[in-house]
Amino acid sequence: MAQVTYLTKEGLKKLKEELDYMMNVERPAISRQIGEAIDKGDISENAEYDAAKDAQGMLEAKMAVIQDKIANARILDETKINTDKVQILNKVTIKNKKNNATMQYTLVPESEANLKENKISVKTPIATGLIGKKVGDTVEIKVPSGIIPFEIIDISI
């Protein structure tokens, strides 16, 4: 059974764009490389041909994975997300009670995590510790450096 992939509309759009690029830019480029290598003669000892065939195989495998994700995608409806408790797609402001540092993260599906944009996967230790908690709750989350208490300051969309 195929695994369901939860995505936002933006995440699905990015996956479709990536697949389109692979199919319409990368695949034809690799086909040209294979054709050029064949034109050079004996392919049994042609390193360029072997490399192009390997690249073609890897690209086709990547495309199959993306196609599977798209086929089994479930779109998360942001309009049905509430802010009573922390859940996926919430923007959560937390305060580290040890050093008083305040951080804000958006909890997203694993495939859309991007720390530069403060988007963390719902499968990270911090996110799993926050899920289901309310504003004002303090949670102790085990991170590589030990256990850190975080206070939930705000939950928004």
C-alpha positions as a printed NumPy array, in Angstrom:
array([[  0.   ,   0.   ,   0.   ],
       [  1.307,   3.431,  -0.946],
       [  2.121,   5.868,   1.809],
       [ -0.049,   8.973,   2.052],
       [  1.882,  12.229,   1.767],
       [  0.388,  15.265,   3.488],
       [  1.142,  18.496,   1.66 ],
       [  0.081,  22.095,   1.554],
       [ -1.127,  23.522,  -1.767],
       [  2.253,  25.268,  -2.041],
       [  4.111,  22.003,  -1.386],
       [  2.122,  20.151,  -4.056],
       [  2.751,  22.962,  -6.536],
       [  6.521,  22.755,  -5.893],
       [  6.501,  18.977,  -6.389],
       [  4.623,  19.327,  -9.682],
       [  7.062,  22.03 , -10.86 ],
       [ 10.032,  19.835,  -9.934],
       [  8.548,  16.87 , -11.833],
       [  7.787,  19.074, -14.844],
       [ 11.407,  20.324, -14.892],
       [ 12.736,  16.771, -14.716],
       [ 10.466,  15.581, -17.527],
       [ 10.89 ,  18.559, -19.864],
       [ 14.465,  19.706, -19.23 ],
       [ 16.586,  17.038, -17.542],
       [ 15.18 ,  13.963, -19.347],
       [ 15.701,  15.418, -22.875],
       [ 19.225,  16.558, -21.912],
       [ 20.15 ,  13.051, -20.791],
       [ 18.624,  11.585, -23.967],
       [ 20.827,  13.927, -26.019],
       [ 23.903,  12.803, -24.04 ],
       [ 23.049,   9.163, -24.704],
       [ 22.546,   9.916, -28.414],
       [ 25.896,  11.735, -28.626],
       [ 27.655,   8.857, -26.874],
       [ 26.092,   6.344, -29.296],
       [ 27.206,   8.484, -32.247],
       [ 30.828,   8.134, -31.071],
       [ 30.772,   4.446, -31.893],
       [ 31.264,   1.285, -29.834],
       [ 29.124,   1.663, -26.697],
       [ 30.504,  -1.455, -24.983],
       [ 33.559,   0.497, -23.773],
       [ 32.128,   4.013, -23.8  ],
       [ 32.312,   5.705, -20.391],
       [ 30.173,   8.646, -21.555],
       [ 27.392,   6.258, -22.559],
       [ 27.574,   4.404, -19.228],
       [ 27.498,   7.671, -17.258],
       [ 24.528,   8.983, -19.237],
       [ 22.62 ,   5.706, -18.774],
       [ 23.334,   5.827, -15.013],
       [ 22.112,   9.436, -14.865],
       [ 18.999,   8.422, -16.799],
       [ 18.271,   5.605, -14.337],
       [ 18.685,   7.893, -11.323],
       [ 16.47 ,  10.575, -12.875],
       [ 13.741,   8.061, -13.704],
       [ 13.87 ,   6.743, -10.114],
       [ 13.554,  10.287,  -8.708],
       [ 10.655,  10.987, -11.033],
       [  8.892,   7.796,  -9.937],
       [  9.2  ,   8.818,  -6.265],
       [  7.779,  12.282,  -6.966],
       [  4.967,  10.865,  -9.099],
       [  4.087,   8.494,  -6.249],
       [  4.041,  11.38 ,  -3.75 ],
       [  1.773,  13.421,  -6.016],
       [ -0.54 ,  10.471,  -6.642],
       [ -0.88 ,   9.791,  -2.908],
       [ -0.968,  13.411,  -1.755],
       [ -3.58 ,  14.678,   0.659],
       [ -3.886,  18.449,   0.695],
       [ -4.035,  20.065,   4.122],
       [ -6.827,  22.65 ,   4.173],
       [ -5.477,  25.679,   6.01 ],
       [ -8.995,  27.05 ,   6.51 ],
       [ -9.82 ,  24.109,   8.782],
       [ -6.817,  24.591,  11.036],
       [ -7.593,  26.135,  14.416],
       [ -5.305,  27.647,  16.997],
       [ -6.757,  26.21 ,  20.223],
       [ -4.023,  23.584,  20.358],
       [ -0.769,  23.197,  18.449],
       [ -1.209,  21.202,  15.234],
       [  0.248,  20.93 ,  11.752],
       [  0.386,  24.243,   9.82 ],
       [  0.302,  26.301,  13.025],
       [  2.864,  29.019,  13.563],
       [  4.017,  28.54 ,  17.147],
       [  5.965,  31.052,  19.199],
       [  7.883,  29.409,  22.032],
       [ 10.206,  30.682,  24.731],
       [ 13.187,  28.706,  25.952],
       [ 12.807,  28.921,  29.746],
       [ 16.542,  28.282,  30.299],
       [ 17.872,  31.251,  28.32 ],
       [ 14.653,  33.246,  27.62 ],
       [ 15.232,  33.056,  23.85 ],
       [ 12.022,  33.313,  21.822],
       [ 11.592,  31.348,  18.607],
       [  8.809,  30.993,  16.082],
       [  8.285,  27.894,  13.954],
       [  5.659,  26.769,  11.483],
       [  4.89 ,  23.058,  11.766],
       [  4.763,  21.545,   8.282],
       [  4.747,  18.105,   6.638],
       [  8.164,  16.459,   6.587],
       [  8.686,  17.079,   2.862],
       [  8.193,  20.849,   3.283],
       [ 10.541,  21.431,   6.227],
       [ 12.979,  24.312,   5.683],
       [ 14.839,  25.666,   8.698],
       [ 15.856,  28.85 ,   6.828],
       [ 12.138,  29.695,   6.617],
       [ 11.528,  28.506,  10.216],
       [  9.432,  25.604,   8.915],
       [ 10.033,  22.442,  10.916],
       [  8.731,  18.959,  10.294],
       [  5.954,  17.728,  12.563],
       [  8.231,  14.718,  13.156],
       [ 11.03 ,  16.704,  14.835],
       [ 11.433,  16.383,  18.616],
       [ 10.364,  20.007,  19.18 ],
       [  7.234,  19.679,  17.022],
       [  6.176,  16.345,  18.506],
       [  6.552,  17.84 ,  21.971],
       [  4.381,  20.833,  21.054],
       [  1.553,  19.005,  19.234],
       [ -1.684,  19.117,  21.204],
       [ -0.468,  21.706,  23.733],
       [ -2.073,  25.113,  24.389],
       [ -0.858,  28.695,  24.897],
       [  0.668,  28.987,  28.374],
       [  1.67 ,  25.313,  28.555],
       [  5.269,  24.486,  29.361],
       [  6.707,  21.401,  27.683],
       [ 10.002,  19.695,  28.331],
       [ 11.565,  18.586,  25.082],
       [ 14.522,  16.261,  24.77 ],
       [ 17.046,  17.655,  22.318],
       [ 20.645,  16.518,  21.666],
       [ 21.976,  18.927,  24.312],
       [ 19.561,  17.671,  26.988],
       [ 16.031,  18.473,  28.125],
       [ 14.855,  22.04 ,  27.555],
       [ 11.632,  23.543,  28.938],
       [  9.696,  25.62 ,  26.408],
       [  6.676,  27.808,  27.112],
       [  4.119,  28.219,  24.343],
       [  3.608,  31.966,  23.902],
       [  1.357,  32.062,  20.828],
       [ -0.337,  29.806,  18.29 ],
       [ -1.384,  31.314,  14.948],
       [ -1.841,  30.396,  11.295]])
